[in-house]
Amino acid sequence: FNKDEYDGLFISNGPGDPTMAQKTIDNLRIAINKENPKPIFGICLGNQLLALAAGAKTYKMKFGNRGMNQPVIDLRTTLCYITPQNHGFAVDSKSLPKDWRPFF
């Protein structure tokens, strides 16, 4: 992790077990614990890495979640979105810190 200035971070998707990216998790932990943290967006694996950096747990899904046109509901607004999904790991929402919550 370097000292470069940035406006935000985007952590993209990727294959594999999120717990294998310990250096990235450590760097994200630094970023989210800054006094004035910058916005961070994680998609798929990036979301799992953010959850691990916050102290949550992930688990391997029995069959994974794969396919196009999967409906998901935004828990804040109850709006439904159609999404493509392709992942084999998930965040254990019960292990999220008290100030974190699932959006979908």
SULTATA-V700723 format. One record per residue. N is the residue number from 1. SS is DSSP state (helix for helix, strand for strand, loop for the rest). BURIAL is 1 if it has 24 or more other C-alpha atoms within 12 Angstrom, else 0. Layout:
N&SS&BURIAL  N&SS&BURIAL
This chain:
1&loop&0  2&loop&0  3&loop&0  4&loop&0  5&loop&0  6&loop&0  7&loop&0  8&strand&0  9&strand&0  10&strand&0  11&strand&0  12&loop&0  13&loop&0  14&loop&0  15&loop&0  16&loop&0  17&loop&1  18&helix&1  19&helix&1  20&helix&0  21&loop&0  22&helix&0  23&helix&0  24&helix&1  25&helix&1  26&helix&0  27&helix&0  28&helix&1  29&helix&0  30&helix&0  31&helix&1  32&helix&1  33&loop&0  34&loop&0  35&loop&0  36&loop&0  37&loop&0  38&loop&0  39&strand&0  40&strand&1  41&strand&0  42&strand&0  43&loop&1  44&loop&1  45&helix&1  46&helix&1  47&helix&1  48&helix&1  49&helix&1  50&helix&1  51&helix&1  52&helix&1  53&helix&1  54&helix&1  55&loop&1  56&loop&1  57&strand&1  58&strand&1  59&strand&1  60&strand&0  61&strand&0  62&strand&0  63&strand&0  64&strand&0  65&strand&0  66&strand&0  67&strand&0  68&strand&0  69&strand&0  70&strand&0  71&strand&0  72&strand&0  73&strand&0  74&loop&0  75&loop&0  76&loop&0  77&loop&0  78&loop&0  79&loop&0  80&strand&0  81&strand&0  82&strand&0  83&strand&0  84&strand&0  85&strand&0  86&strand&0  87&strand&1  88&strand&1  89&strand&1  90&strand&1  91&strand&1  92&strand&0  93&helix&1  94&helix&0  95&helix&0  96&loop&0  97&loop&0  98&loop&0  99&loop&0  100&loop&0  101&loop&0  102&loop&0  103&loop&0  104&loop&0
